[in-house]
């Protein structure tokens, strides 16, 4: 599995309503909103775009075991 993907799912959202949540824990509607507005032109933006694809394809449960800390937001 890609180190980039593992890093992305374990990255903490640094700002906004969901500050402090892991990117994999962000709600799909939030990522859809970012997708419609445009992801930031940064590493975080790339990671958010990756999480958008993960959510769009329903892969959260497959990736949840790779989290470095247990998720309180994902159905395990």
C-alpha positions in Angstrom: 0.0 0.0 0.0 1.2 3.5 -0.8 3.0 5.3 1.9 1.4 8.5 0.6 -2.1 7.0 1.3 -1.1 5.8 4.8 0.2 9.3 5.6 -2.9 10.9 4.2 -5.4 8.9 6.3 -3.3 9.6 9.4 -3.1 13.4 8.8 -5.1 15.6 11.1 -7.2 18.4 9.6 -5.5 21.6 10.7 -8.3 24.1 10.4 -12.1 24.6 10.2 -15.1 22.9 11.6 -13.4 19.5 11.6 -10.0 20.6 13.0 -8.4 17.8 14.9 -10.1 15.0 13.0 -8.1 12.6 10.9 -8.6 13.1 7.1 -10.2 9.7 6.8 -12.7 10.7 9.4 -13.9 13.8 7.5 -17.6 13.5 6.4 -18.2 12.9 2.7 -20.3 16.0 2.3 -17.4 18.2 3.5 -15.1 16.6 0.9 -17.7 17.0 -1.8 -17.9 20.7 -0.9 -14.1 21.0 -1.2 -14.3 19.2 -4.5 -16.8 21.7 -5.8 -14.9 24.7 -4.6 -11.4 23.4 -5.5 -8.9 21.7 -3.2 -6.1 23.9 -1.8 -2.9 23.9 -4.0 -0.8 22.2 -1.3 0.1 18.8 0.1 -3.1 19.0 2.3 -5.1 19.7 -0.9 -3.7 16.6 -2.5 -4.5 14.6 0.6 -8.1 16.0 0.7 -8.5 15.1 -2.9 -7.3 11.6 -2.2 -9.8 11.3 0.7 -12.5 12.5 -1.6 -11.7 9.5 -3.9 -11.6 7.1 -1.0 -15.0 8.2 0.2 -16.5 8.3 -3.3 -15.4 4.7 -3.8 -16.5 3.5 -0.3 -13.0 2.4 0.8 -13.0 3.8 4.4 -13.6 0.5 6.1 -10.7 -1.1 4.1 -8.3 1.7 5.2 -9.5 2.1 8.8 -7.2 -0.7 10.1 -4.2 1.4 8.9 -5.1 4.3 11.3 -2.4 4.9 13.9 -5.1 5.7 16.5 -8.6 4.2 16.7 -11.3 6.2 15.0 -14.2 7.5 17.0 -16.0 8.7 13.8 -15.9 5.7 11.5 -18.1 2.6 11.9 -15.6 -0.2 12.6 
